[in-house]
């Protein structure tokens, strides 16, 4: 059985971080491990990035929120007002819906 590319499904070989990518996808994507969490990351080479994954960057941004904002977001999320919490995160941090939903999910704990 041939190993398949994680992105396109073509024949692949392992990258230094253990991802299975074909030659075309190796040229297209930068594969690296997050400097914070150690998670495997793949980013288009055409998009600049740091050595920290997007989730860790969001965690860093969340840590800079004022305590009152963190408590307000957590309270909205825990009380079942997820959409209000997502809107508040988008307004406060200026992130997209997907990132805001992830932050709210993290705040529910």
MARBA-3410 file (N, C-alpha, C, O; in Angstrom, 1 decimal):
109
0.8,-1.2,0.0,0.0,0.0,0.0,0.9,1.3,0.0,1.8,1.3,0.8 ~ 0.5,2.2,-0.9,1.3,3.4,-1.0,0.9,4.5,0.0,-0.3,4.7,0.2 ~ 1.8,5.1,0.7,1.5,6.2,1.6,0.9,7.4,0.7,1.4,7.6,-0.3 ~ -0.1,8.0,1.3,-0.8,9.1,0.5,-0.6,10.5,1.2,-0.4,10.6,2.4 ~ -0.6,11.5,0.3,-0.4,12.9,0.8,-1.6,13.3,1.6,-2.7,13.0,1.3
-1.3,14.0,2.7,-2.3,14.4,3.6,-3.3,15.5,3.0,-4.4,15.7,3.5 ~ -2.8,16.1,2.0,-3.6,17.2,1.3,-4.3,16.7,0.1,-5.5,17.0,-0.1 ~ -3.5,16.1,-0.8,-4.1,15.8,-2.2,-4.4,14.4,-2.4,-5.1,14.0,-3.4 ~ -3.8,13.5,-1.6,-4.0,12.1,-1.7,-3.1,11.4,-2.7,-3.2,10.2,-2.9 ~ -2.2,12.1,-3.3,-1.2,11.5,-4.2,-0.1,10.8,-3.4,-0.1,10.8,-2.2
0.7,10.0,-4.1,1.8,9.3,-3.5,2.7,10.2,-2.7,3.1,11.3,-3.2 ~ 3.1,9.8,-1.5,3.8,10.7,-0.6,5.0,10.1,0.1,5.1,8.8,0.1 ~ 5.8,10.9,0.6,6.9,10.5,1.5,6.9,11.3,2.8,6.3,12.4,2.8 ~ 7.5,10.8,3.8,7.4,11.5,5.1,8.3,12.8,5.1,9.4,12.8,4.5 ~ 7.8,13.8,5.7,8.6,15.1,5.9,9.4,14.9,7.2,9.2,14.0,7.9
10.3,15.8,7.4,11.1,15.7,8.6,10.3,15.8,9.9,10.7,15.3,11.0 ~ 9.1,16.3,9.9,8.2,16.4,11.1,7.2,15.2,11.1,6.4,15.1,12.0 ~ 7.3,14.3,10.1,6.4,13.2,10.1,5.2,13.3,9.3,4.4,12.3,9.3 ~ 4.9,14.4,8.6,3.8,14.5,7.7,4.0,13.7,6.5,5.2,13.5,6.1 ~ 3.0,13.3,5.9,3.1,12.6,4.6,2.6,13.5,3.5,1.4,13.9,3.4
3.6,14.0,2.7,3.3,15.0,1.6,3.9,14.5,0.3,5.0,13.9,0.3 ~ 3.2,14.8,-0.8,3.7,14.5,-2.1,4.7,15.7,-2.5,4.8,16.7,-1.8 ~ 5.5,15.5,-3.5,6.5,16.5,-3.9,5.8,17.8,-4.2,6.4,18.9,-3.8 ~ 4.6,17.9,-4.9,4.0,19.2,-5.2,3.6,19.9,-3.9,3.8,21.1,-3.8 ~ 3.0,19.1,-2.9,2.6,19.8,-1.7,3.8,20.2,-0.8,3.7,21.1,0.0
4.9,19.5,-0.9,6.1,19.9,-0.2,6.5,21.3,-0.7,7.0,22.1,0.1 ~ 6.4,21.5,-2.0,6.7,22.8,-2.6,5.7,23.9,-2.2,6.1,25.0,-2.1 ~ 4.5,23.5,-2.0,3.4,24.4,-1.7,3.3,24.8,-0.3,3.0,25.9,0.1 ~ 3.5,23.8,0.7,3.3,24.0,2.1,4.6,24.0,2.9,5.5,23.2,2.6 ~ 4.7,24.9,3.9,5.7,24.8,4.9,5.3,24.0,6.0,4.3,24.3,6.6
6.0,22.9,6.3,5.6,22.0,7.4,6.6,22.2,8.6,7.8,22.2,8.4 ~ 6.0,22.5,9.8,6.9,22.8,10.9,6.1,22.4,12.2,4.9,22.2,12.2 ~ 6.8,22.3,13.3,6.2,22.0,14.6,6.1,23.4,15.3,7.0,24.2,15.3 ~ 5.0,23.6,15.9,4.7,24.8,16.7,5.8,24.9,17.8,6.0,23.9,18.6 ~ 6.4,26.1,18.0,7.4,26.3,19.0,6.8,26.3,20.4,7.5,26.2,21.4
5.5,26.4,20.5,4.8,26.5,21.8,4.2,25.1,22.2,4.6,24.6,23.3 ~ 3.4,24.6,21.4,2.6,23.4,21.7,3.3,22.1,21.1,3.0,21.0,21.6 ~ 4.2,22.3,20.1,4.8,21.1,19.5,3.9,20.4,18.4,4.3,19.4,17.9 ~ 2.7,21.0,18.2,1.8,20.4,17.2,2.4,20.6,15.8,3.1,21.5,15.5 ~ 2.1,19.6,14.9,2.5,19.7,13.5,1.7,20.8,12.8,0.5,20.8,13.1
2.3,21.6,12.0,1.6,22.7,11.3,2.0,22.7,9.9,3.1,22.3,9.5 ~ 1.0,23.1,9.0,1.2,23.2,7.6,0.6,24.5,7.2,-0.5,24.8,7.4 ~ 1.5,25.4,6.6,1.0,26.7,6.1,1.5,26.9,4.7,2.6,26.5,4.3 ~ 0.6,27.5,3.9,1.0,27.8,2.5,2.3,28.7,2.6,2.4,29.6,3.4 ~ 3.3,28.3,1.8,4.5,29.1,1.8,4.3,30.5,1.4,5.1,31.4,1.7
3.2,30.8,0.6,3.0,32.2,0.2,2.4,33.1,1.3,2.3,34.3,1.1 ~ 2.1,32.5,2.5,1.6,33.3,3.6,2.6,33.3,4.7,3.0,32.3,5.2 ~ 3.1,34.5,5.1,4.1,34.6,6.1,3.5,34.1,7.5,2.3,34.2,7.7 ~ 4.3,33.4,8.3,3.9,32.9,9.6,5.0,32.9,10.5,6.2,33.1,10.2 ~ 4.7,32.8,11.8,5.7,32.7,12.9,5.9,31.2,13.1,5.3,30.4,12.4
6.7,30.9,14.0,6.9,29.5,14.4,5.9,29.0,15.5,6.1,27.9,16.1 ~ 4.9,29.8,15.7,3.8,29.5,16.7,2.6,29.2,15.9,2.2,30.1,15.0 ~ 1.8,28.2,16.2,0.6,27.9,15.4,-0.5,28.9,15.7,-0.4,29.6,16.7 ~ -1.5,28.9,14.9,-2.6,29.9,15.0,-3.3,29.7,16.3,-3.8,30.7,16.9 ~ -3.5,28.5,16.8,-4.2,28.3,18.1,-3.4,28.9,19.3,-3.9,29.5,20.1
-2.1,28.7,19.2,-1.2,29.3,20.3,-1.2,30.8,20.2,-1.2,31.5,21.2 ~ -1.2,31.3,19.0,-1.3,32.8,18.8,-2.6,33.3,19.4,-2.6,34.3,20.0 ~ -3.7,32.6,19.2,-5.0,33.0,19.8,-5.0,32.9,21.3,-5.5,33.8,22.0 ~ -4.3,31.8,21.9,-4.2,31.8,23.3,-3.4,33.0,23.9,-3.8,33.5,24.9 ~ -2.4,33.4,23.1,-1.6,34.5,23.6,-2.5,35.8,23.5,-2.4,36.6,24.4
-3.3,35.9,22.5,-4.1,37.1,22.4,-5.2,37.1,23.5,-5.5,38.1,24.0 ~ -5.7,35.9,23.8,-6.7,35.8,24.9,-6.1,36.2,26.2,-6.7,36.9,27.0 ~ -4.8,35.9,26.4,-4.2,36.2,27.7,-4.0,37.7,27.9,-3.8,38.2,29.0 ~ -4.0,38.5,26.8,-3.9,39.9,26.9,-5.2,40.7,27.2,-5.2,41.9,27.4 ~ -6.3,39.9,27.1,-7.6,40.5,27.4,-7.7,41.0,28.9,-7.1,40.3,29.7
-8.4,42.0,29.1,-8.6,42.5,30.5,-9.4,41.4,31.2,-10.2,40.7,30.6 ~ -9.2,41.3,32.5,-9.9,40.3,33.3,-11.4,40.4,33.2,-12.1,39.4,33.1 ~ -11.9,41.6,33.1,-13.3,41.8,33.0,-13.9,41.2,31.7,-14.9,40.6,31.6 ~ -13.1,41.4,30.6,-13.5,40.9,29.3,-13.5,39.4,29.3,-14.4,38.7,28.8 ~ -12.4,38.8,29.9,-12.3,37.3,29.9,-13.5,36.7,30.8,-14.1,35.7,30.4
-13.8,37.4,31.9,-14.9,36.9,32.7,-16.3,37.1,32.0,-17.1,36.2,32.1 ~ -16.5,38.2,31.3,-17.7,38.4,30.5,-17.9,37.3,29.4,-18.9,36.8,29.2 ~ -16.8,37.0,28.7,-16.8,36.0,27.6,-17.1,34.6,28.2,-17.9,33.9,27.7 ~ -16.4,34.3,29.3,-16.6,33.0,29.9,-18.0,32.9,30.4,-18.6,31.8,30.3 ~ -18.5,33.9,31.0,-19.9,33.9,31.5,-20.9,33.7,30.4,-21.8,32.9,30.6
-20.8,34.4,29.3,-21.7,34.2,28.2,-21.6,32.8,27.7,-22.6,32.1,27.4 ~ -20.4,32.3,27.5,-20.2,30.9,27.0,-20.8,29.9,27.9,-21.5,29.0,27.4 ~ -20.5,30.0,29.2,-21.0,29.0,30.2,-22.5,29.0,30.3,-23.1,28.0,30.7 ~ -23.1,30.2,30.1,-24.6,30.3,30.3,-25.4,29.9,29.0,-26.6,30.0,29.0 ~ -24.6,29.5,28.0,-25.3,29.0,26.8,-25.5,30.1,25.8,-26.2,29.8,24.8
-25.0,31.2,26.0,-25.2,32.3,25.0,-24.0,32.3,24.1,-23.2,33.3,24.0 ~ -23.8,31.2,23.4,-22.6,31.1,22.5,-22.5,32.1,21.4,-21.4,32.7,21.1 ~ -23.6,32.4,20.8,-23.6,33.3,19.6,-23.3,34.7,20.1,-22.5,35.5,19.4 ~ -23.8,35.1,21.3,-23.5,36.4,21.8,-22.0,36.5,22.2,-21.3,37.5,22.0 ~ -21.5,35.4,22.7,-20.1,35.3,23.1,-19.2,35.4,21.8,-18.2,36.1,21.8
-19.6,34.7,20.8,-18.8,34.7,19.5,-18.8,36.1,18.9,-17.8,36.6,18.5 ~ -19.9,36.8,19.0,-20.0,38.2,18.5,-19.1,39.1,19.3,-18.4,39.9,18.8 ~ -19.1,38.9,20.6,-18.3,39.7,21.5,-16.8,39.5,21.2,-16.0,40.4,21.2 ~ -16.4,38.2,21.0,-15.0,37.9,20.7,-14.6,38.6,19.4,-13.5,39.1,19.3 ~ -15.4,38.5,18.4,-15.1,39.1,17.1,-14.9,40.6,17.3,-14.1,41.2,16.7
-15.8,41.2,18.1,-15.7,42.6,18.3,-14.5,43.0,19.1,-13.8,44.0,18.7 ~ -14.2,42.3,20.1,-13.0,42.6,21.0,-11.7,42.3,20.3,-10.8,43.2,20.4 ~ -11.5,41.1,19.7,-10.3,40.7,19.2,-10.1,40.9,17.7,-9.0,40.9,17.1 ~ -11.2,41.1,17.0,-11.2,41.3,15.5,-10.8,40.1,14.8,-10.1,40.1,13.8 ~ -11.3,38.9,15.3,-11.0,37.6,14.6,-12.2,37.1,13.8,-13.3,37.7,13.9
-12.0,36.1,13.0,-13.0,35.5,12.2,-13.9,34.7,13.0,-13.7,34.4,14.2 ~ -15.0,34.2,12.4,-16.0,33.4,13.1,-15.4,32.1,13.6,-15.7,31.7,14.8 ~ -14.6,31.4,12.8,-14.0,30.1,13.3,-13.1,30.3,14.5,-13.2,29.5,15.4 ~ -12.3,31.3,14.4,-11.4,31.6,15.6,-12.2,32.0,16.8,-11.9,31.6,17.9 ~ -13.2,32.8,16.6,-14.0,33.3,17.7,-14.8,32.1,18.4,-14.8,32.0,19.6
-15.3,31.2,17.5,-16.0,30.0,18.1,-15.0,29.1,18.9,-15.4,28.6,19.9 ~ -13.8,29.0,18.4,-12.8,28.2,19.1,-12.5,28.8,20.5,-12.4,28.1,21.5 ~ -12.3,30.2,20.5,-12.1,30.9,21.7,-13.2,30.7,22.7,-13.0,30.4,23.9 ~ -14.4,30.8,22.2,-15.6,30.6,23.1,-15.6,29.2,23.7,-15.9,29.0,24.8 ~ -15.3,28.2,22.8,-15.3,26.8,23.3,-14.3,26.7,24.4,-14.5,26.0,25.4
-13.1,27.3,24.2,-12.0,27.3,25.3,-12.5,27.9,26.6,-12.1,27.6,27.6 ~ -13.3,29.0,26.4,-13.8,29.7,27.6,-14.9,29.0,28.4,-15.2,29.4,29.5 ~ -15.5,28.0,27.7,-16.6,27.3,28.4,-16.1,26.4,29.6,-16.8,26.1,30.5 ~ -14.8,26.1,29.5,-14.2,25.2,30.6,-14.0,26.0,31.9,-13.6,25.4,32.9
END
